[in-house]
Amino acid sequence: MESISVFEIIKVGIGPSSSHTMGPWNAAESFIKKIKTHHQLQEVTEVFVEFFGSLAKTGIGHGTDIAGMLGLSGENFKLIDTTKIEEKIEAIKSSNVLNLGGEKLIPFVYGEHLILNKQKSLDFHPNGMIFRAVFENGEDLIQDYYSLGGGFIATQEENSYEKDCIRTLYPCHSGAALIKNIEKLGLEKVSDLIFLNEESWRTKEETQKEALYIWDQIVECIYKGVNKEGILPGGLKVTRRAAGLNRKLLGDKIYRNKEEWFQLLIDSEESFTSISKWVSCFALAVNEENASFGRIITAPTNGASGVIPAVLMYARAFTQNCTEDDIIRFILVAGEIGTLFKKNATISAAMGGCQAEVGVSSAMAAAGLTEIMGGTPGQVLMAAEIAMEHHLGLTCDPIAGLVQIPCIERNSMGAIKAITAANIAIESDPLKARVTLDEVIQSMWETAQSMNDRFKETSEGGLAIAVNVAEC
């Protein structure tokens, strides 16, 4: 089994969906590279892309079409000015021209060159798409891609994350293996083992630097979210709430930058009610940014991107002595737990419902928090198990195919559950636990396989039908 770096699970992304936005965007970029290995971009006369299954059914609300066009245009979601996305898409649609790979202008008619096929699904995975390039000599190049969740993509021939596969020194493909390696090496913390394994990709110093970069992006995203008013795009007319909650919690206090805001946060009232509202505020802020094509931290997906930031900001602001080292260790442990779900179940809502997104992120956050609270390796895994146990069966039924209702509030709930799970685990003896993390991961996967497809990110069941709003 392949090893996965924690920074493949927790990474910079763009909203609103890792599987429906980032995955198709990555696929489009991959197709451009594939064209270049066989031909010249200048030889291309037309490009077609067809999205199937879940990608098609909720594609408009998730920005799948936008991701496809921008990816084919040579844009990178880590670098693009997110405020210019609407302008770039309008230019393509109004001119019926796409600048392929940023190098050649070709005709591109929306609805002809890009199709959302809601009637058909590809057999390999619910998130399927097919790209086709036509060349001047009449030849064509066809490639299928599948979005696996978290921005990961695959073809039927190979998974993207299995290319140049890395084997770590101490493989941890299960919770049991993780504990076994910790005991064999005489380590005290889960993060100690992860530091060792991450050296398969980079030095310890580089790992620390990357984790702190992730933290900086989390703070930046939360700060943007708590300072932005208005209505979220998409047509549901959902009002942003994080800014109003932030303003209410701070009262009449004024700040000019995120450093001053953070200090006011630290100095604010620390009652249970106040802190729980702040946790919700942090989660809302991130997911409101995600819903509006903002740059966020995918952890492990975009639909669940508010849970880990909310819990980590809670730890930094409201727990004693949460240092930079603690932040690094939190991120490493959270990411490692995410790899266990990725390898043994799924982090794709189209495969497993929202238990595979918010449920997994809650388990990740619970483990990270328990680590920096001084929990033993057994307690860290126990916290992850508790958090997932109480997300089992959670469906993915976004209204109008948008990552807004119930997705945004659901992140607040996932964050609170993570904190509760950590508090329970830290006061418990994991040797007396009747359910292990590995067992709950297996149960989650079995639940996913039994779940009706209507509740797996299709907007064909649950709230999406009860509220009865057409996809925007």
ZAPAVEX-986205 format. One record per residue: x, y, z of N, C-alpha, C in turn; residue in one letter. Coordinates in steps of 0.02 Angstrom, whole numbers, plus 32768, in hexadecimal, padded with zeros to 4 digits. Layout:
N
XYZXYZXYZA...
***
This chain:
472
802B7FC48000800080008000802C803E8000M801880717FDA803F80AE7FD4803E80D68015E807480FC801F8075812B8057805E816F803ES803C81948068802281D68055803B82098087I8059823E806F80708274809B8035829880BAS803E82B180F7800882D781177FF7831580EFV8027832E80C88019836B80A17FF7835D805FF7FE8831F80527FBA830E801B7F72830D8035E7F6A830780767F28830780957F14834D80ACI7F44837280C87F3983B780DE7F6483E380B1I7F43840C80887F67843280547F3F846F803FK7F60849B801A7F3E84D680007F0E84C27FC9V7ED184DC7FCC7E9F84CC7F997E7785097F87G7E4484FE7F5E7E1785347F4A7DD085197F4EI7DA185437F627D5C852E7F6A7D3985287F27G7CFD850B7F277CDA84F37F627CE084A97F72P7D0084817F467D0184397F527D44841C7F3CS7D6183F17F667D9F83D07F527D93839C7F1CS7D5C83767F227D4E83417EF17D2F835D7EB2S7D0783927EB87CE283AB7E7E7D0183E97E5FH7D3084097E827D5284437E667D9D84347E5CT7DBF84257E937E0784187E8F7E1783DA7E65M7DF083A47E6D7DFD83677E477DF883737DFCG7DBF838E7DE37DBA839D7D9C7DEF83CF7D84P7E0183FF7DAE7E35842F7D9C7E77840A7D93W7E8883DE7DC37EC583B77DBD7EC3838A7D7FN7E89836E7D707E8283437D367E8E836A7CF6A7E7283A67CF27E7B83D07CB67EC583E17CADA7EE783F27CE37F2F84007CDF7F5683C37CCAE7F4183887CE47F62834A7CD27F59833B7C88S7F1D834B7C6E7F0F833E7C277F3A836B7BFBF7F4483A97C107F7083D67BEB7FB683B97BE6I7FCF839E7C1E801183807C1F801483427BF2K7FDD831C7BF17FDA82E17BC77FDC82F47B7DK7FB983297B6C7FBB83417B27800383517B13I802683747B40806A838A7B30809B83507B29K808C83177B4880B982DD7B4180AF82B97AFET807782C67ADE806982A47A9E806C82D37A62H805B83127A6D805683437A36806D83877A50H806083B97A27806983FF7A3A8024841D7A45Q801E844A7A757FDE846B7A807FC884907A41L7FF884A87A1A7FE784CD79DE7FC484A179AAQ7FCA845F79B17FAA843179827F6284217994E7F4C843779CE7F07842979E57ED6845879C3V7EA0843B79A97E6C8465798B7E2F846C79B9T7E20843879E07DE7843B7A0E7DF584107A4BE7DD584217A827DD883F97ABF7D9183F17ADAV7D8083B47AEE7D3F83A67B0B7D4883877B50F7D1A83977B7E7D1A83777BBF7CD283687BD3V7CC7832B7BEA7C8383167BFF7C8782FC7C47E7C5D83187C727C5A83037CB87C1E82D67CC2F7C2782A27CEC7BF382707CF77BE2826A7D41F7BAA82477D4F7B9782367D937B9182717DC2G7BAF826A7DFC7BAB829E7E2F7BC982DF7E17S7BFF82DB7DEF7C1E83197DD57BEC83407DABL7BC3831D7D867B92833F7D5B7B5683577D83A7B3E832D7DB17B00833C7DD57B0683787E03K7B4083837E207B4B83BE7E4B7B8283EA7E2FT7B9083E37DEF7BC984057DD17BC584517DD1G7B8A846C7DC37B8384B57DC27B8F84D27E07I7B6D84B57E397B7384CE7E7E7BB984C67E9AG7BDE84937E837C2284877E9C7C5884A77E71H7C4584C87E3B7C7684E87E107C9F84B77DE7G7C84847C7DD87CA8844A7DB17CB684647D6BT7C8584847D4C7C8E849F7D097CC384D57D09D7CC185007D3C7CF285367D417D3985197D48I7D3F84E77D737D8184C77D7D7D9B84A97D3DA7D6F84887D177D84846A7CD87D9E849D7CA7G7D7A84D57CA07D8F85097C717DD0852B7C86M7DD6853A7CC77E12855C7CDE7E4F852E7CDCL7E4484EE7CEC7E7B84BE7CE87E9484B67CA1G7E6684B27C717E7984AE7C2A7E9B84ED7C12L7E8D85257C347EAB85657C217EF1856F7C3DS7F08853D7C647F4B85427C7F7F4F85667CC1G7F1685747CE07F1585957D217F2385617D58E7F4285777D8E7F50854C7DC87F2A85667E04N7F04853A7E267ED985537E5C7F00856B7E98F7F3F85597E9E7F6885717ED57F8185B87EC8K7F8185CD7E8A7F9E860D7E777F6C86407E5CL7F3486297E437F0586567E227EEA868A7E53I7EE086C77E397EBF86FB7E607E7586E97E63D7E5E86D47E9E7E1A86BA7EA37DE586EF7E95T7DF8872F7E9A7DC887647E8C7DBD876C7E40T7DE6874C7E187DE187537DCF7DBF87177DAEK7DAB86E57DD67D8F86A87DB97D5086B67D90I7D2286DA7DAC7CE386E87D897CF0870C7D47E7D1E873B7D487D3087627D0D7D4E87357CD6E7D7A87077CEA7D9A86DA7CBA7D6786AA7C9AK7D3986917CC27D0686637CA77CD786877C78I7CC386C37C8A7C9786EA7C5F7CB786F87C1CE7CF987037C1D7D1D87117BDE7D1C86D47BB0A7D2386987BCC7D21865B7BA47CDB86507B87I7CA986597BB27C64864D7B9C7C4D86807B68K7C5F86BE7B707C4786F37B437C6B86F27B00S7CAB86DE7B017CD286DD7AC37CD0869A7A9FS7CBB86657AC37CBD86217AA97D04860D7A94N7D3486267ABB7D7A86187AAD7D9D86077AEFV7DC885D37AED7DEE85C07B287E3885C07B15L7E6285DC7B417EAA85DE7B357EC9859E7B52N7ECE856A7B2A7EE385287B417F2A852A7B5EL7F2E85177B9E7F6F85167BC07F90855A7BC3G7F69858F7BB67F8585D27BB47FAF85DF7B77G7FAA85B27B447FD785B67B0A7FB385BB7AC7E7F77859E7AC07F5685A07A7F7F0B85AC7A86K7EF285DC7A607EAB85EB7A607E8685B87A34L7E5385997A517E2B85687A2C7DE285777A38I7DB585627A097D6D856D7A147D5685427A4FP7D2B855F7A787D12853B7AB27CCD85547AC3F7C9B852C7AB27C55853F7ABE7C3A85197AFAV7C27853D7B2E7C0C851E7B6A7BCC84FA7B57Y7BC784BA7B6D7B8D84917B5C7B9A84657B1FG7BCF84757AFA7BE4844B7AC27C28842B7ACFE7C5784567AE37C9A843D7AF37C9F84277B3CH7C72843F7B657C6E842A7BAC7C2684157BBAL7C1F83D67BD07BDC83B97BDB7BD7839C7C20I7B9F83A87C417B9083897C827B5C83537C74L7B7283147C727B4682DC7C627B2882BF7CA2N7AEC82D47CB37ACC82BF7CF17AAB827B7CECK7AA682617CB07A8282217CA67AB081E57CAAQ7AF181EF7CA97B1F81B77CA67B5781BD7CDAK7B6A81847CF57BA481817D227BD6814F7D05S7C16815D7D0F7C4A812E7CFB7C5380FA7D31L7C6380BD7D1C7C6480847D4B7C9A80897D80D7CD380A57D6F7D0D80A37D9C7D0280CA7DDDF7CDF81057DD87CD581307E137C9D81617E03H7C7581767E357C3F81A57E287C5581E97E0EP7C9381FD7E1D7CAD823D7E067CD882347DC8N7CB882247D907CDD82167D537CD9824E7D20G7D0D82537CF57D0F82867CC07D3A826C7C87M7D2C82827C4A7D53826E7C107D6882AC7BE9I7DA982B27BDC7DC482E97BB47DD782CE7B6FF7DCD82F87B3C7DE082E47AF87DFD83207AD3R7E3883177AB67E57834B7A8D7E5883337A44A7E4783607A177E49835279CF7E83837979B0V7EAA835879867EE5837779697EDC8387791FF7F0883B079047F0483C778BF7F03838D788DE7F268356789D7F2A831D786F7EEF82EE7875N7EBE8300789E7E8282D878A57E8482A578DDG7EBF829B78FB7EC5826E79337EA5828E7971E7E94826379A17E7C827E79E17E9D82597A1BD7E9C82797A547EB8825D7A927E81825D7AC6L7E7382237AE37E3C821D7B147E5882027B55I7E4282207B8D7E5782087BCE7E1E82107C00Q7E1181DA7C267DE181DE7C5C7E0581EE7C9DD7DE382137CC97DFD82237D0B7DC5821A7D3EY7DD9820E7D7D7DA982057DB37DC2822D7DF0Y7D9582537E0D7DA6827C7E477D9582547E86S7DC882447EAD7DC182157EE57DB382377F28L7DB082797F297DA8829D7F687DEA82BD7F7DG7DE582F77F9D7E2183187FB57E4D83347F7EG7E3383377F3F7E5A834F7F077E8183187EE4G7E8282DB7F017EA482A37EE17E80828F7EA2F7EA6827D7E6E7E8882647E317EA882227E1DI7E8581FD7DF37E9E81BE7DDA7E8481B27D94A7EA581867D707E89816A7D337E7B81217D43T7E5D80FD7D167E5280B67D237E9480907D26Q7EC880AD7D087F08808B7D067F3280977D45E7F2D80D47D617F5880E37D9B7F3B811C7DC4E7F4B811B7E057F3981517E327F7181857E31N7F5E81C47E317F9181F97E2E7FC181F67E68S7FA881E37EA37FD481E37EDD7FFF81A47EE2Y7FF581767EB2801F813A7EB2805A81407E82E805D81787E5C809681827E3180D3818F7E5CK810D81737E47814A817B7E6E813D816C7EB7D811C81357EC3810581237F06813F81217F39C813481417F72816581437FA7815181147FDFI818080EE7FF7817580C38031819980E1806DR817580F080A18194810D80DC81BA80D88104T81E580EF8131820D80C0815981E280968187L81AE80B481A18183809281D2813A809881BAY81278070818A80E48075816C80AC807281A1P807C809E8199804380A181C7800380A2819EC7FED806981897FB1806481617F748054818AH7F7D805081CC7F45804481F97F578061823DS7F24806A82677F31808182AB7F5C805082D1G7F50801082C87F777FDD82EB7FC07FE082D7A7FCF7FEB829780147FF082808036802E829CA800F806382A2802A80A182BE804180968306L80168078832E8026806B83748061803B8379I80638008834E80997FD6834F80DC7FF88341K80DF80258310811D80478300813380768338N810480978357811480C4838F8134809C83C8I8116806383D88130803A840E8174801B83FCE817C800683BE81BB7FE883A981F4801983ADK81E68059839D821A808C839D822280AF83E0L81F6809F840F81F980BE845081E88108844FG81BB811C842481A78162841E816F8172844FL816781B1845E813481C6848E80F681E2846AE80FF8201843080C98223840F80BD820883C9K807F820D83B2806F81FA836E80968225833DV809B8265834C80BD8294831F810882858318S81268266834B816C8252834581768221830BD814881F28305814B81C082CF813E81E1828CL8110820F828A80FF822F824A8139825A8231I815C827B825F819882A0824C81C982728228F81D38236824382028207822581EB81F281DFL81AB81E381D8819281CD8197819182048163N81838241817981828279814981C68287812CE81FB826E814C823F827781318248825180EFE8218822780DE82198206809C820C82398065S81ED8271807681DE82A58045820A82E3804DW821B82F4808C823F833380988261832F80DCR828A836080EB82AC8362812C827B83768163T828F836A81A18264837D81D9825783C881D9K828B83EE81C98284843781C78252844D8191E8254842B81598225843B812381DE84278136E81D783F0815A819583DC81728179841081A2T81A3842781D0818C845A82008178849A81DBQ819F84AD81AA819184EA8184814F84E3815EK814484A981408106849E811A80C984A08148E80CF848281848097848281B3808784C981CAA80BB84F181D680AF853681EB8093856081B2L80A5854F817480878571813A803C85618137Y802B852281437FE4850E81457FC08537817BI7FDE853E81B57FC0856481EC7FB785AD81D7W7FE985CB81B77FE3861081A17FA886188171D7F9F85E881447F6785EA81157F2485E28138Q7F2385B9816D7EE685B081947ED285F281B5I7F03861381D47EF5865381F57EDD868681C2V7EFE868881897EEB86B881547EA486AC813CE7E92866C81347E4F865B811C7E1A866D814FC7E26865D818E7DF6866E81C37DEE86BA81C7I7E2686DD81C47E24872781CA7DFC87458190Y7E06872B81547DDE8743811B7D9487368127K7D8686FA813F7D4086E781497D1C870F817DG7D3E872181B37D1D874781E97D18879181D9V7D3287A5819F7D3087EB818C7D0C87F7814AN7CE687C581347CC587CC80F47C7987C380FCK7C5487F680E97C0B87F480ED7BEE87E280A9E7BAC87D980A87B8A87D180687B68878E805EG7B55878280207B308746800C7B5F87187FE6I7B5C86D87FF57B8686A77FD27B6C869D7F8BL7B9986907F5B7B8386857F167B5E86437F0EP7B38863E7ED87B1885FF7EC87ACD86017EC2G7AAD86347EDE7A65863A7ED67A3A86297F12G7A5886087F457A3185F87F817A2786347FAEL7A4F86687FA27A4C86A67FC97A5C869A8013K7A8E8670801E7AA5866280627AD0869C807AV7ABF86B880B47AE386F180CF7B2086DA80F7T7B5886FA80EC7B9386ED81147B8586FF815DR7B9A86D3818B7B8B86DE81D27BC986E881FDR7C0286D281E57C3F86D5820E7C51871C8222A7C4B874B81F47C5D879082037C3187AE8239A7BF087A182347BC387BB82677BCF879B82ABG7BDE875B82AC7BEC873982EC7C2D8752830AL7C5E875D82E07C9E877882F67C9587BD8315N7C6E87E682F47C62882A830B7C3C8829834ER7C0C87FD83547BE587F883927C0F87E083CCK7C3B87AF83BF7C65879483F47C9A87C5840CL7CB187F083DF7CE5882183F27CC78862840CL7C87886C84047C6888A9841C7C7F88E583F4G7C94891984177CA9895783F57CF4895B83EBD7D17892483F37D60892583EC7D74892C83A3K7DA8895483977DC0896383547E0389428347I7E0E8929830A7E4F890D82F77E5D892282AFY7E9E8923829F7EB3893A825C7ED389038233R7EE488CC82527F048895822D7EF888548253N7F0E881C82377EFE87DC82557F2487D18296K7F5E87F2829F7F8287EC82DE7F5B880C8316E7F408848830A7F18886A833C7ED788448349E7EB9882983157E7C8801831D7E8A87C48348W7EC187A2833C7ED1876583617EDD877583ABF7EFD87AE83B97F0887C183FF7EC587CF8422Q7E9787F084007E5587FB841D7E3287B88429L7E3D878A83FD7E20874784047E3A87268444L7E7B8729844F7E99870B848A7E80872D84CAI7E75876E84C67E5F879485017E148792850CD7DEF877284E07DA6877284E57D8E8744851DS7D4E8749852C7D2F872085607D3886D68551E7D4686AF85857D538668857B7D1F863B859DE7CE18650859A7CAB862585B37C9F85EE8581S7C7D85B985977C6F8581856A7C468599852EF7C1485C3853B7BEA85DB85057C11860484D3T7C3B863184EC7C62865C84C17C9386338496S7CB5860484B57CE685DC84907CC485B1845BI7C8B8594846C7C67856B843A7C5085958400S7C3D85D4840D7C29860083D77C65861283ABK7C9F861C83CA7CDB862A83A47CED85EF8377W7CE885B383917CF7857783687CCA8575832BV7C8A858383357C5C858582FD7C6E85BD82CDS7C8285F682E87C95862F82BF7CD0861E8291C7D0285FD82AE7D3D85E982867D2985BB824DF7D008589825C7CEB8558822A7CC0857A81F4A7C9285A482097C6785C881D97C9285F481ACL7CC3861681C87CEE864381A17D11861E8168A7D2E85E581787D5285BE81457D2285A48110V7CEA858981247CBD856A80F37C96859D80CBN7C8E85D980E57C72860E80BC7CA486258087E7CE4862580987D18863280677D1885FB8032E7D1385BD80497D138584801B7CD985887FEAN7C9E859B80047C62859E7FDA7C6585D37FA4A7C9486037FAC7C99863A7F7C7CDA86377F54S7CF285FB7F467D2F85F17F1E7D6C86117F3EF7D6E86127F817DA8862D7FA37DDF85F97FA9G7E1B86107FBA7E5285E17FC67E5085CA800ER7E4F858980177E47856C80597E7B85338063I7E798513809C7EA284D980A87E75849B80A4I7E82847280737E5D8434806A7E72840380A1T7E4283EB80C97E5683C181027E1C8395811AA7E11835A81007E32833E80C67E1183528084P7DD78373808A7DB2838A804F7D9F83D38059T7D8183F180267D6C8437802D7D2A843D8053N7CFD840D80497CBE840F806C7CC6840A80B7G7D0083F080CD7D0F83E981147D4984158128A7D57844981027D938471810D7D91849E814BS7D5784A4816B7D5384D081A57D6084AF81E7G7D5F846C81E97D64844882297DA9844F8249V7DDD843C82257E20843F82417E3584878250I7E2984B982247E3984FE82377E1585148276P7DD58502827E7DB0851782B97DCD84F982F9A7DDE84B982F77DF9849783327E4084AF8341V7E6884B9830E7EAC84D083197EAD85188332L7E82854383187E7D858783307E6385898378M7E35855D83877E1E855583CD7E58854483FBY7E82851483E57EBB8500840E7EEC853A8417A7EF9855E83E27F29859583E57F1185CE8410R7ED085DD840D7EB68618842F7E9D860A8475A7E8385CE84827E6085C284C17E7B858A84EDF7EB1856A84D87ED0853985047F1585538518T7F2E853C854F7F6C8557856A7FA9853D8544Q7FD6856C85378018855C851D8017853384DCN7FEB854584AE7FEC8525846C802285478442C805A8526843A8094854284198096853383CET80C7854F83AC80D0853F836580DE84F4835CE810484D8838A81128491838780D18468838DD80A4847F83B88063845D83BF803B8461837DD803C849B835D801984A4831E8033847382EAI8075846D82E78094843F82B7807E83F782C6I808183E383058070839F831880258391830DR7FFB83C2831A7FB483BB830C7FA983AB82C3F7FC783D282977FBE83CA824F7FD883868237I801283718252802E8331823E800182F78252L7FE982F8828F7FBE82C282A77F7B82C28282V7F5E82FD827A7F1E830182567F2682E5820FA7F5C82F881EE7F6782E181AA7F71829681A7G7F95827981D87FA1823181D87F60820A81E1E7F348222820C7EF4820182157ECC820481D4I7ED1823C81B07EAF824181707EC8820D813EG7F0981FE81407F2381CB81117F058186811FT7EF78178815E7EDA8136816F7E95812E8150L7E6D816381527E2B816181327E31815E80E7F7E61818480CC7E6B818480837E7D813F806AK7EAA811C808E7EC380DB80777E9380A28085K7E6B80A780BB7E42806F80D07DF7807880C6N7DE380B480B27D9C80C280A67D9780F4806DA7D818130807A7D7C816480477D7781A88068T7D8D81DC80447D818220805A7D5782458025I7D34821E7FFC7D0A823A7FC87CC182347FDCS7C9E826D7FDE7C57826C7FEE7C2F82487FB9A7C4782487F7B7C2482257F457C2981D97F4FA7C5981C37F777C60817C7F877C42816B7FCBM7C47819A7FFB7C348188803F7C0781B88064G7BED81EC80437BC5821C80687BF0824B8091G7BD1827580B87BF682A780DE7C1E828A8118C7C0F824C812C7C39822C815E7C8182278144Q7C89822581027CCB822180E47CEE826480DFA7CC9829A80ED7CE682DD80EB7CE882FB8131E7CB08314814A7CAF8332818C7CC082FE81C2V7CA882C081B97CB8828C81E97D02827F81EEG7D23827A81B57D6B826E81B47D9182AA81D1V7D7D82E681BD7DA0832281D67D9783298221S7D5D8316823B7D52831982837D7F82E782A7S7D8782AB828A7DB5827A82A77DFD829382A6A7E0F82B2826E7E5282CE82677E5F8304829CM7E2F833182A37E37836882D37E39834F831BA7E0F831E832A7E0E8302836E7E5182E3837FA7E6F82BF83507EB082A1835C7EE682D58366A7EE68309833A7F17833E83407F1383638383G7ED5837183987ECB839483D77EE183698412L7ED1832A84117EE582FD84477F3182F8844CT7F5382F884137F9C82F684117FBA83308438E7FA2836D842B7FC183A8844A7FA683B48491I7F71839084A37F58839284E97F8083638516M7FB0833F84F87FD98311851F7FC082C9851FG7F9382BA84F17F77827684EF7FAA824284D9G7FA1820684F07FCB81CE84DB7FB881BA8493T7FE3819584707FD0817E842D7F8D8159842CP7F80813184607F40810E84637F06813E846AG7F0E817384917ED981A484997ECF81CD8459Q7F0581D984347EFF81FD83F47ED381D683C4V7EDF819583BD7EB6816C83917E6F816583ABL7E69816283ED7E27815D840B7DFD819B83FBM7E1C81D583FD7DF8821383EE7DDE821383A6A7E0A81FB83787DF581F783327DBB81C7832AA7DBF818F834D7D89815D834A7D4881798363E7D4A819C839D7D0D81B883BA7CED81EA838AI7D178216836D7CFC824983407CDA82298303A7CFA81F782E57CDB81D882AA7C9E81AF82BEM7CA1818E82F77C698165830D7C28818C830DE7C2C81CC831C7BF081F583217BE3821F82E2H7C04820982AB7BF3822482697BDE81EC823AH7BDE81AE82517BCD817682257B88817F8206L7B84817481C67B44817881A37B3281BE818CG7B5D81F081997B4D823581867B4B823B813AL7B13825281207B09825680D87B25829780BBT7B2D8298807B7B4082D580577B0682E88029C7AE0831B803C7AA4832D80177AA08379800ED7AD183967FEC7AD483E07FE67A9A83FC7FBEP7A7A842E7FDB7A42844F7FBA7A5C84747F7CI7A3B84687F447A4C84897F047A9384797EEDA7AB184447F087AF484317EF37B2A84607F0AG7B19848D7F397B4984BE7F527B6884A67F94L7BA684B87FA07BC884A57FDF7BB784DA8014V7B7584DE80237B5D851380517B2F84F78086Q7AF784DB80727AC784BE80A17AC084748093I7AD0844A80C47AE08457810A7B2C845B8118P7B54845F80E47B9C845580E97BBF84868118C7BAE84C681147BD284F8813C7BC784ED8186I7B8984E7819C7B7B84DB81E37B96849881FAE7B96846781CD7BAD842481DE7BF6842481F5R7C1D845381DB7C63845981F07C6884718239N7C3B849D824D7C3A84B282937C2B847882C0S7BFB844E82AC7BEA841482D47C2483E282D7M7C4683D9829E7C7F83AC829D7CB783C382CAG7CC1840582CE7CF6842082F97CE584168343A7CA7842383557C938419839B7C9883D083AEI7C8483A383817C89835C838F7CD283478398K7CFF836583727D46835583777D61836983BCA7D4E83A483D37D6583BC84147D49838F844BI7D09837D84457CEA835084767D0C830C8476T7D1A82F1843A7D3B82B084367D8082B28456A7DA582E8844C7DE782EF846B7DE282F184B7A7DB1831684CF7DA8831B85187D9582D98537N7D6C82B285157D598270852E7D968242852DI7DBA824184F67DF3821484EF7E2A82228522A7E368262852E7E6D8275855B7E5F825F85A3I7E20825185B37E0D823B85F67DFC81F085F7E7E0D81CD85C17DFA818685BB7E37815985B5S7E2D811A85C37E6080E785BA7E5380C38578D7E7D80CE85457E7080AF85047E7280638505P7E92804685387E947FFD853D7E4F7FE0854DL7E23800A85677DE07FF485777DAD80038540K7DC48022850B7D97803384D47D807FF484B1A7D417FEF84A07D257FB4847F7D287FBA8433R7D357FF684197D38800283D17D7A802483C1V7D9F800983917DDE8027837C7DD480568341T7E06807F83337E0380AB82F97DFE808282B9L7E24804D82B47E22802482787DDC8006826DD7DBC7FF482A37D787FD7829D7D46800C8288E7D4E804882A07D1E807C828D7D2980918245V7D688090822E7D76809F81E87D55806A81BBI7D5C802B81CF7D3C7FF581A97CF07FFC81A9Q7CD5800E81E37C8D801881E87C76805281BCS7C9D808781BB7C8D80C081917C8B80AC8147M7CBB808381327CBE806D80ED7C83804080DCW7C71801381097C377FE880FE7BF7801180FAE7BF2804481257BB8807181247BB5809680E2T7BEE80AC80CA7BF180D0808A7BD880A48051A7BED806580517BD98038801B7B8E8028801DQ7B71802B80597B2A801B80607AFD80588056S7B1A809380587AF380D180537AD780D9800DM7A9980ED80097A7980F97FC87A9D81317FA4N7AA781297F637ACC815A7F3C7AAC819F7F3DD7A6B81A37F4B7A4981E47F4D7A6682117F83R7A8781F27FB57AA182187FEE7AED82227FE9F7B0882197FAC7B5082207FA27B5E82587F70K7B5282957F857B6582D17F5F7B4682D47F1AE7B0782C07F167AE382C47ED67AAC82F97ED7T7A9C83137F127A6483417F1B7A2283227F07S7A1D82DF7F0D79E082BB7EFB79BD829C7F37E79D482AC7F7479B582907FB079BD82BE7FEBG799B82AD802279A282D28060798C831A805BG79B38347807979A2838E8079799C83AA8032L79C68391800579C683AB7FC1798283A37F9FA795E836E7FB2791B83637F9778E583837FC2I78EF837F800478BD839B803278B383E58027A78E98409801A78E58451801078D084627FC9V78E184337F9A78C884387F5578DC84797F33N791D84867F30793784C07F0D795F84A67ED1V795184BF7E96797684A97E5B79BF84BD7E62A79EC84957E437A3384A67E467A3E84EA7E26E7A6685127E4A7A7085577E347AA5855C7DFDC
***
